[in-house]
Amino acid sequence: AYQPAYDVTDRFMSSFNTKNAEAWGATFHFPSVRIASGNVRIINSAADLENSFATLGAQGWDHSAWAARRVVQCSDTKAHMLTTFVRYRADGSELSKFDSLYIVEFKNNRWALTARSSFAP
């Protein structure tokens, strides 16, 4: 599960940066869970991701990148990955940086993201 977890999170980040909810949503299993800011959010479809781009854009976000990723536990069908991601402004300056845990699973004949827990707001 090590390599599939890296492959999924590579696709997650590249599709997120396209600001296309359908493309980004293709990296998720639905429902998906996001734990952040003291809230648990259930994401049921790619349409539930659409507002993320406007919300982040209002904060000055332009794109994101991985600063670190490391699989800390895995089986043949699931991986727990510790990550650090950076949000950048359009000029390339760092907006923010957060640690998180991503859970990637093989279900329905494909590897995708099932849950995220982040220190991001």
Phi, psi and chi 1 to 4 in degrees:
 res  aa     phi    psi   chi1   chi2   chi3   chi4
   1 ALA       -   -9.6      -      -      -      -
   2 TYR   -58.7  -56.4  -78.2   86.3      -      -
   3 GLN   -64.6  -44.7 -169.0   57.3   50.7      -
   4 PRO   -58.1  -35.2  -27.0   35.4      -      -
   5 ALA   -64.4  -40.3      -      -      -      -
   6 TYR   -69.1  -39.6  -73.9   97.4      -      -
   7 ASP   -61.7  -45.8  -65.8  -16.4      -      -
   8 VAL   -63.2  -45.3  166.9      -      -      -
   9 THR   -71.2  -27.4   53.3      -      -      -
  10 ASP   -62.3  -49.0  -79.0  -17.6      -      -
  11 ARG   -65.1  -38.3  -71.9 -168.2  -46.9  -87.4
  12 PHE   -55.3  -51.3  170.6   92.2      -      -
  13 MET   -69.2  -44.0 -172.0   62.0   73.1      -
  14 SER   -66.0  -39.3   62.9      -      -      -
  15 SER   -72.5  -34.4   61.8      -      -      -
  16 PHE   -59.3  -42.5  178.0   58.5      -      -
  17 ASN   -70.5  -14.5  -74.2  -32.2      -      -
  18 THR   -76.9  -15.5   67.7      -      -      -
  19 LYS    61.6   33.8  -59.4  174.1  179.4   94.3
  20 ASN  -115.6  109.4  177.3  -53.3      -      -
  21 ALA   -61.6  -36.3      -      -      -      -
  22 GLU   -65.4  -45.7  -77.0  -63.1  -40.7      -
  23 ALA   -64.6  -44.3      -      -      -      -
  24 TRP   -64.2  -43.1 -171.0   33.6      -      -
  25 GLY   -60.9  -24.9      -      -      -      -
  26 ALA   -66.7  -12.5      -      -      -      -
  27 THR   -93.7    2.1   66.5      -      -      -
  28 PHE  -109.1  153.0  -71.5   82.9      -      -
  29 HIS   -94.0  137.6  -74.1  -61.0      -      -
  30 PHE  -112.0  139.7  -65.0  113.4      -      -
  31 PRO   -70.1  153.3   25.1  -29.9      -      -
  32 SER  -122.2  154.6 -176.9      -      -      -
  33 VAL  -116.8  136.4  176.7      -      -      -
  34 ARG  -124.9  123.5 -179.2  175.3 -173.3 -102.4
  35 ILE  -111.0  116.7  -57.2  167.8      -      -
  36 ALA  -165.6  153.8      -      -      -      -
  37 SER    54.3   34.0  -57.2      -      -      -
  38 GLY    74.2   11.2      -      -      -      -
  39 ASN  -123.6  151.8  -64.1  -52.7      -      -
  40 VAL  -111.8  120.5  175.9      -      -      -
  41 ARG  -114.0  128.4  179.4  176.7  170.7 -146.9
  42 ILE   -95.9  123.9  -54.5  -60.5      -      -
  43 ILE  -105.7  116.0  -57.4  162.9      -      -
  44 ASN   -97.2  -17.0  -69.4  -57.2      -      -
  45 SER  -163.8  170.0   70.6      -      -      -
  46 ALA   -59.7  -31.2      -      -      -      -
  47 ALA   -60.8  -29.9      -      -      -      -
  48 ASP   -69.7  -13.5  -68.8  -14.5      -      -
  49 LEU   -91.5  -16.2  -60.6  168.0      -      -
  50 GLU   -55.1  -43.0 -170.5   67.3   42.7      -
  51 ASN   -67.6  -17.6  -70.2  -22.3      -      -
  52 SER   -57.6  -39.7  -58.6      -      -      -
  53 PHE   -68.3  -42.6  -52.9  114.8      -      -
  54 ALA   -67.6  -42.1      -      -      -      -
  55 THR   -60.7  -48.5  -59.6      -      -      -
  56 LEU   -68.3  -39.8  -70.7  169.1      -      -
  57 GLY   -59.3  -37.0      -      -      -      -
  58 ALA   -65.6  -20.9      -      -      -      -
  59 GLN   -91.2   -1.3  -61.7  167.4   12.7      -
  60 GLY   100.3    5.2      -      -      -      -
  61 TRP   -71.9  139.3  172.7   79.7      -      -
  62 ASP  -120.5  -42.9  177.8   71.4      -      -
  63 HIS  -159.4  169.6   65.2  -78.6      -      -
  64 SER  -132.3  164.9  -64.1      -      -      -
  65 ALA  -153.5  154.7      -      -      -      -
  66 TRP   -76.3  132.8  -62.0  117.7      -      -
  67 ALA   -96.1  -29.7      -      -      -      -
  68 ALA  -160.6  146.0      -      -      -      -
  69 ARG  -147.3  137.5  -69.3  178.7  -66.0  165.7
  70 ARG  -152.2  122.6 -179.9  171.7   54.1  102.2
  71 VAL   -73.4  125.1  172.5      -      -      -
  72 VAL  -108.2  -18.9  -66.6      -      -      -
  73 GLN  -151.2  143.2  -63.0  171.4  -43.4      -
  74 CYS  -161.9  158.7   75.5      -      -      -
  75 SER  -130.0 -167.5   70.4      -      -      -
  76 ASP   -71.0  -16.7  -68.6  -18.7      -      -
  77 THR  -127.8    2.1   58.0      -      -      -
  78 LYS  -154.2  144.2 -179.0  164.4   59.9  169.5
  79 ALA  -135.2  139.2      -      -      -      -
  80 HIS  -105.1  122.9  -64.8  173.2      -      -
  81 MET  -122.4  123.5  177.6 -178.7  -83.8      -
  82 LEU   -82.0  132.6  -63.4  179.2      -      -
  83 THR  -132.8  157.6   71.5      -      -      -
  84 THR  -131.0  125.7  -57.7      -      -      -
  85 PHE  -121.3  152.9   61.9   88.6      -      -
  86 VAL  -119.0  134.8 -179.2      -      -      -
  87 ARG   -99.6  135.1  -67.4  178.2  179.4  160.8
  88 TYR  -119.7  150.7  -67.0   96.1      -      -
  89 ARG   -81.2  170.3  -64.1  176.2 -175.1   90.5
  90 ALA   -61.0  -30.1      -      -      -      -
  91 ASP   -80.8    1.4   66.7    5.1      -      -
  92 GLY    90.9   -4.3      -      -      -      -
  93 SER   -76.1  150.9   63.9      -      -      -
  94 GLU   -74.7  127.7 -174.5  175.8  -56.6      -
  95 LEU   -91.0  -45.7 -179.9   63.5      -      -
  96 SER  -165.8  165.3   53.9      -      -      -
  97 LYS  -143.2  135.7 -179.8 -172.2  -82.6 -171.8
  98 PHE  -140.9  144.2  -59.7  102.2      -      -
  99 ASP   -89.0  151.4  -65.5  -35.9      -      -
 100 SER  -159.6  170.2   55.7      -      -      -
 101 LEU  -123.2  126.9  170.8   70.2      -      -
 102 TYR  -114.0  138.9  -79.0   49.6      -      -
 103 ILE  -114.6  119.3  -60.6  173.1      -      -
 104 VAL  -114.0  132.1  179.4      -      -      -
 105 GLU  -132.0  154.4  -68.3 -174.4  -72.8      -
 106 PHE   -97.4  108.2 -175.8   77.5      -      -
 107 LYS  -142.1  152.4  -64.3 -169.6  -58.4 -170.9
 108 ASN    51.4   38.9  -55.9  -41.0      -      -
 109 ASN    65.4   26.2  -65.8  -45.2      -      -
 110 ARG  -156.7  153.0   69.0 -174.8 -170.0   99.0
 111 TRP   -87.6  132.5  -75.3   94.8      -      -
 112 ALA  -160.5  172.7      -      -      -      -
 113 LEU   -84.0  128.7 -164.8   66.0      -      -
 114 THR  -103.5  -36.8  -60.7      -      -      -
 115 ALA  -154.2  152.9      -      -      -      -
 116 ARG  -137.5  138.6  -59.4  173.7  -73.3  159.2
 117 SER  -127.4  122.9  177.4      -      -      -
 118 SER  -133.6  153.8  173.3      -      -      -
 119 PHE   -87.2    0.8  -68.3   98.4      -      -
 120 ALA   -71.5  151.9      -      -      -      -
 121 PRO   -72.1      -   12.6  -14.9      -      -
